[in-house]
Amino acid sequence: MTSVISRALSRFTALLPHRADLLQVRRDPRRDLIAGLTVAIVALPLALGFGVSSGLGAEAGLATAVVAGALAAVFGGSNLQVSGPTGAMTVVLVPIVAQYGPTAVLTVGLMAGIMLVGLAVLRAGRYMQYVPAPVIEGFTLGIAAVIGLQQVPNALGVPKPAGDKVLVVTWHAVEEFVKSPNWTAVALAVAVVVFMLAGARWRPAVPFSIVAVIAATTVAQVAHLDVKPIGELPAGLPAPSLSFLDLGSLGSLLAPAVAVAALAALESLMSAAAADAMTVGQRHDPDRELLGQGLANIAAPLFGGVPATGAIARTAVNVRTGAGSRLAALTHAAVLAVIVFAAAPLVSKIPLAALAGVLLATAIRMVEVGSLKAMAKATRSDAVILVLTAVATLALDLVYAVIIGLVVAGALALRAVAKQARFDQVALDHGDHSAEEHALLAEHIVAYRIDGPLFFAAAHRFLLELTEVADVRVVVLRMSRVSTMDATGALVLKDAVEKLRRRGIVVLASGIRPGQRQVLDSVGALGLLRHEGREYATTPEAISAARDHLELTGVLPAIPAQQTNPKNTHISEEPVG
């Protein structure tokens, strides 16, 4: 037990910040400060909007952006990652608020943070690379749709209907709008969306989201428009507290916490990988990134913040504006902290319809049409996985959607790999035999070459084909090209050998790789093949043994020794190993 704890502590300390981080910060601090300021301007309306959408209020979004943003920047595994409240996390939090109440979100965030630290210590970050691209694309498309639908009530200027199913809530919001239309809110939201999308095409580097919010707020105040504002915000962060924690509710909140932790890990590692792809010479540490997100999510609830993840949109802005170290993400958090303390009264006047417009534009920009088209055209399987993951994200739950996407992707991949397995009858070479002798050999000996994987997805087809072998005396299995084998494949091979033996057919094997001996031995197949020396290193040796057997049983006449010498038999065998 002591050694386990010591090893865990050693892994934890290895993930903590080190001297190289400080050296990176000192390279070009001016550029990082400018990048951080730019990201903060972009992040402000998003933090406010996602806080409102989660159900905990704009102040929760700001607290998350400041606290989680700072801690993830210091302890995370990417020099460029920017963390905070995100639309994907909001999608998960809305049902939790509806079912358990707002304070439960804080408990869930704390539990998820502890889980993320555990995943970091277990070095689970490396497994992110196994998530297929169609799952990620479908996941992103589904999130964009959910984020857009979540903004419908505020964009229409109606109270948010009760419920946790976004499609149902959206429908009820539309019904409410039809009864009592609020065209002012709609016009404001649409204006913000158009302004942001058009501005992004015209000048991609300009943060049009904050410009749109300032303009919308100014117009609403000057013209006294009938639109609902954010409302009063506290001038500063609350003191850290665990008063929200109810130990009795931990059991019931375990499943939501697992979902939040899984989503935080998935989205953060996706964002960090995207940042690496946009730069040269940057590479994140996935385990350290999990640690940073874990510590950020442990701390954020203490200040009333919602669970956080790495934010792909803000990280992209950070990279494009020239950030080179984690100082930029720290600057972003510091600027937002100043806004919280100094500009809360001004922020409180921002119309909810304007924030809805910002998030609607963000959702639209999340959809990469070119990438979706490419994925859909790649293969039919990729298209199915993408659509299924997107639909599951919209109709079910984000974590369930990823699980469904992974399961379907895995099944289709296994199906494709299984199709690559080949089981072909190969002709016996004439070698030094006469035509008559070769004809006799070919009449009584059949050789099969197994190519590719022999595992559970392909093994039973192999059994069916092998046991339908015509009436011959000896079967030679050439196994040097078997790429992989599992217990199912070994059991099927054993079963096939036993069925052939019961028909009086001798089975010989050649070219078994060293890595396959353990699995064959574990199920008893290797012992069966070795019975009476029926396992050989090469195919020529196996053919020679088959001919000897036929001579002993009187099927073939004896021939001169030089003609049966394995060295003179021109049947090639692929290298073993």
N, C-alpha and C positions, 0 to 999 in steps of 0.2 A: 504493500500500500504506500509506504514511504517513497519507494522508487517511482511509482506512478505519479505521485504528487510532484516529486522533484523533476521528473521529465516534463510534466505539464508546465511547471513554473519556468523551466529552461526554455521551452517553446514560446511561452508568453513573452519573456524578456527579449527573446531574439526578434520579436515583432515590433518592439518599441522603436521610437525615432532614434536615429544615430547621426553621427557627425556629417555624413554625406548630405543629409537633408539641409543642414545649415550652410554647407558650402554651395549647394544649389541655389539657396535663397540669396546669397551674396553676389551672384553672377551679374544680374541686371535688375536690381530692385525697382528702379524707376519704371521699367516696362511692366513689371508685375503689379505695381501700384495702380497704374493706368488701367490695366486689364481688370483688376479687382473692382475699381470704381465703375467701370462699364458694366460688369456683371451684376453689381449691386443695383444699378438702375434698371436692368432687365429683370432682376429677381424680385424687386419690390412688389410690383403688381401681381406677379405669380404667387409669391408667398401669401399676400393678402387673399387672393382668389382661392387658393387651395385650402387656406385656413377656413374661409367661409364655407366652401364646398364640403369640407369634412364634417361640419356641424359643430365645431368647437370655437369658431369665430376667427376673425382676422388676427387678433392678438396671438392666438395659438400658432398661426402660420409664421408670424414674425419671430416669435420666440424660438421656433424650430430652425428658422433660417439663421438666426444669430448663434444659438448654442450649438446645435448639431453641425452647422456649417463650419464653425471654428474648430470643434473637436475632431471632426472627420478630416479637416485640412491638416491638422497636426499629426494625427495618429494613422491616417489612411495610407493606402499603398500606392497612390497615384500623385504625382506632382501637379497634375492639372485638373483633377476631379473637383467639382463644386457640388456640395450636398445641401439638402433642404427638403421642404415638403414638395411632393410631386403628385401629378395627376394619377399615376398608377396606384400610389399608396392611398390616395383619397378614395379611389374606387373600392378598396378593401375596407376602409374605415367607415364608410357610410352605413353598411349593414351592421357593423359592430355598435355604432351609436344608436341605431334604430332598435337593436335588440337588447343591449345592455346599458345604454346610457353614455353620456359624454365622458364621465370619469373613468369608465372601463377602458377607454382608449389609452389613457395614461398608463394604466396597469399593463395593458397589452404591449405598449411600447417598451416599458421597462423589462418585461419578460422576454420580448423579442431581442432586445439588446444583449441580455445575458446569453441567449441562445447563439447569437452571432459571435460573441466572444468565444463561446465553446467551439463553434465551427472553425474559427480561426486557429485555435489551439490544436484542433484535430487536423488542420491543414486540408480543409475541404474545398478551398478556393479553386484548386486545380480542376475540379470536375465541371466547372462552367464551360470548358472547351468542348464538352460533349453535347451541349445543347445545339440542335441543328438550326441552320439559318431560317428555314421555313417556319419553325416554331417561333423564333424571335420576331420575324416579320409579321406573322399572324397575331402574335401577342401585342405588338406595337399598334397594329391596325385596330384591334379590338379595344385597346386602351383609348386610342384617339376617339373612337365612336362613343365610348362610355363618357369620357370627359366632355365631349360636345353635348351629349344628351343631358348630363348633369347641370349644364348651364341654362337649359331651356327655361326653368321657372324664373330665374333672375333676369334673363334676357326678355322675357315676356312681362316682367313686372308684376308677377303674382306670387303669393306666399308659397313656399315649397310644400307640396303635399306630403303627407306621412307615407312611409314605406321605404323599403331598402332595394327594391327591384327598379332599376333605372328606367326600363321601358314603361313600367306601370306608372311610375312617378311622372314621367314625361307626358304620358297620355292624359293623366289627371290635370297636369298643369295647362295643357292645351285646352281641355274642357273648361277650366276656370277662366282662361283668357277669352274664350269665345263668349262666355257669359258677361264678362266685364273687361273689354279690351283696354290695354294701356299702350297706345301707339308711341308715346313718348319714350318709354323704356326700350321698345323694339327699335325705334329709330336710333337711339343712342348706342345700343349694342351693335347694330348693323354698321353704323358709322365707324365705330372703333375697329370692327373686323375689316372693313374695306380699307381704312386708313393703314392698318398694320400690314395687310397683305400687299397692297399696292406699294407702300413704302419699302417693304422688304425686297421687292423686285427692282425698285428704283435705286435704293441705296442700302444694300444688305448690311453694311457696317453700322448704320444708325439705329439706336434703340427706339424704334417707333412705338413700342408698347407704352413706355413712360410718357412720351409726347402725347399719345392718344388719351391716356388717362388724365393728364394735366388739362388737356383741351376740353375733354368731356366734363371734368369737374368744374372748370371755369365757366363753361356754358351753362351748366346746371345751376350754379350759384347766381350768376348774373341774370339769367332769364327766369329764375325761380321755377325750374321745371319740377313736375310731379314725379320725382324718382326717389327711391329709397336709398339713403347713403349707408355706408358701413356702420356708422354709429360710433359712440364714444370708445376710445382706446385708452388703456392705462399708459401714463407717461413713464415708461420704463418696464424692465422685466420684474416679475414677482420674485420674492425671496424663495430659494429652493425649499421644497417641502415634500414629504411623503404622506401627507394627510389623505391623499386620494387612495392609498393602498388599502385594500380590503382582503386580508389573508383568506377569508372564507370563500372568496370568489375566484381564487387562483385556479382551482380545478376546472371550473366551467369556462374559464378564459384561456385554457391551455391550447385548444384547437385554433382559435383566432390568433393567438400569439405565434404559433407555428406558421400559420399562413403569412403573417406580417414579416416574420424573420425570413421565410423563404423568398418572399417578394423583394425584401430589402437586399438580400444577397444577390438575387438574380439581376435586378435592375442596376444595382451599384456596379457589379462586375461587367455587365453589358456596357454601361456608360464608360467605365475605365478602359475597356477594350476599344471602344469607339474613339476615345481620346488618343490612345496609342496609334490607332490607324490614321489619325489626322496629322500626326507629327512624325518627325524623324529622330530616332535616338531615344525615345521615351518608351519605357516599359513598366507597367504597374506590377506590384506584388499582390496577387489575389488574396492570400491569407492575411496579409497586413491590412488590405482594404476591408476585409471582413471585421478585423479588430477595430479599425477606426469607426466603421458604421455601428458596431456593437457598442462602443463607448459613447458614441453620439446619441444613440437611442436609449442608453441608460440615463444619460444626463438630461436630455430634452424634456421628458415627462416631469422632472423635478421643477421645471420652470413653466409648466403648463403647455408644453409643446407636443405636437403630434409626432408619430414615428416618421423618420426621415430616410431617404435613400440618396445615392448619387443621382444627380439630375442631368440627363443627357443634353437637354436644350441649353442649360446654363453652362455646362462643361464645354459645349461646342463654342459658345460665345467666348468663353475664357481662352480657348485655344486660338480662335480666329483673331482675337485682339492682341495676341503676342505673349501670353503668359508662358513662363518657363519654369516656375517653381510654385510651391504651395503657398507662398506669400500672397499670391493673387487671390486665392480662395479665402485666406485669412482677412485680407483687406475687404473683400466682399462682405464678410460677416461683421467686420468692424463698422463699415459704412451703414449697414442696416441697423446696427446697435445705436449709432448716433441718431438715425432717423426715428427709432423707437423713443429715444429720450427727448429729442428736440422738436420733432415735427408730428407728434401724435395728433394734435388738434386738426392739422391740415389733412392728414391721411384719413381721419374719421369722416371727412366730407365727401370722399370719393363715392360716386354712385355704384351700387351693386350691378346695375346694368352694364356699366363701363367695364367692370372686372369680368363680367360674363363675356363681354366681347373679346377681351384679352385672351381668356381661356378658350373661347371658340376658335379664334385665330391660331392659337397655339396648337389646338387639336388638328386643325386643317393642315398646318405646316408639319405635323408629325408624320403625315401620310406621304411616303416617298413613292409616287406613282411609277417612276421608272424602275425602282427596285422591285415593286410588286409585280409589274409586268414581266420582268426578267425571271423572277421566281416562278411565276405561273407558267411561263413558257419552258422552263428547264425540263421538268418531267411531270408526268401526271401525278406521281406520288407527292412531289413537292407542292403542287397546286392543291391537292387534297388536304395535306397537312396544314398549309397556310389558311385555307378557308375554314377548316374544322377548328383550329386554334382561335381564329378571330371570332367565329360564331360562339364558341364556348366561353370566350372572354366576355362577350356581350350578354349572353343569356345565363351564364352560371356564375363563375367565380374565377379570378385571375389565376390563383394557384391551381385550381382544378383544370383550368384551360391549359396551363403549361404541362401538367401531368398527362392530360389526355393527348396533347400534342406529342409529348415524348413517347408515350406508349404506342401511339399509331405510327410515329416515325420509326421506332424500334422494330415494330412488327413488319413494316414495309421494307426496312433495311434487311431484316432477316430473310424475308421472302426473296429479295433480290440476290442476297449472298447464296441462299440455298439453290437458286437457279444456276449459279455458277458451278456447282458441284457436278462433275461428269463421271460417268461410269461406262467406259467404252471397251468393247472387245477388241483386242489387238491381234494381228496375225503373227504366227510364229515364223521367224526368219528361217530360210533354208540352211544357213550355216554350211557345215561340211557334209550334211546328210545328202543322200541321193534323193531324187524326186519321189521314188517309191517310199523311202523311209520317212520323208517329210509328210507325205500324204497320210501315212499311218499315224504319225504324231499328231497331225492336225485333226485327225478323226477322233482321237481319244483325249486330247489335251486342249483346254480352252484357257486363254490368258485374258485377264481384265485389268485395265489400268484405271485407278481411282484418282481423279484430279480434283483439287479444291478441298473445301471443308467437309468433314464427315461429322456433323453435329445434329442436334435434335430436329432442326428445321428441314434437313435433307436426308436423314438416315433411313427413314421408312421407305422412301422411294428406292433407295439402294437395296434394301432387303427384298422388296418386291421383285426387282429386276434380277437379283442374284439367285433367288430361289426358283426362278423360272428358267434356269439354265437347262439346255437340251441334254439328252442322254449321253454324257461323256464320262470318262473315268477319273480325270484329274482336273481341278480348277486351280489356276495360279493367280493370286491377287498381287498385283504390282502396286505397292503403297508408298513409293518414294515421293510421289507428288501430292500426297494428302497434306494440306496446309495446316489444318487444325482438327482436333478430335475431342469431343466431350464424352461424358459417361454414357449418354444415350447412343451416340455413334458406336462406342465400344460394345455396348450391350447388343445392339442390332447386328454388329459384325459377328459377335459370339453366337447369336441366335441363328444367323445365316449359315455359319460353319456347321453347327449342330444339325440343322435341317438337311444340309447336303450330305453330311456323314451318314445320316439315317437312310439316305437313298443310295448309300454305297459309294459316294463320290469323295475322293481324297482332296483336301484343300491344303494348298501350300501358299505361303506368303513370302514376299520379298521386299526389301527396302524399307522396313519399318524404321521410322526416325527415332532417335533417342528420346526426344521430348514426348513421344506418344506411348512409350513403353509403360510408364507409370499408370496411365488411365486404362490401358489394355490389361495390365496386370491386376489392377484393383477390382475389375469385374470378372476376372478369370479367363479372359479371352486370350491373353498371351500364353498362359499355360496350355490352353487347348491347341493353339497353333504350334507350340513347341513339342507337342506330343509326338513321339517317334521322330523327332527332328524335322518338323515340317515348317520351320521358319528359317529363311535364308537371307544373307546379306544382299545378294544380287539376283536378278532374274535369270541369268544363265545358269547359276547354281540350282535354282528352283526347277528350271526346265530339265536339267540333267537328272535331278532327283526324281522328277515325274517320269522320265523315260526309264530309269532304273526300276521304279515301281511297276511300270507296265511290263517290263521284262520279267520281273519276279512273278507277276500274276499270269504270265504266259500270253499276254495280249500282243506284245511285240517280240519278234525274234531278236536274239542277241546280235549286236553289231560290234565291229572292232573297237577297242578301247579308245584309239585316237579320234574316232568320230563322236564319241560321247564325252570327250574332255570339255569341261566348261570353258576352258580358255579358248577353244576353237569354235565355240558357239556364238554366232554373231547376233546375239540379242542384247541390245544395249540396255543399260540401267542408269537412270539419272542419279546424280550424286546424292548420297544419304546425308541428312543433316540440314 
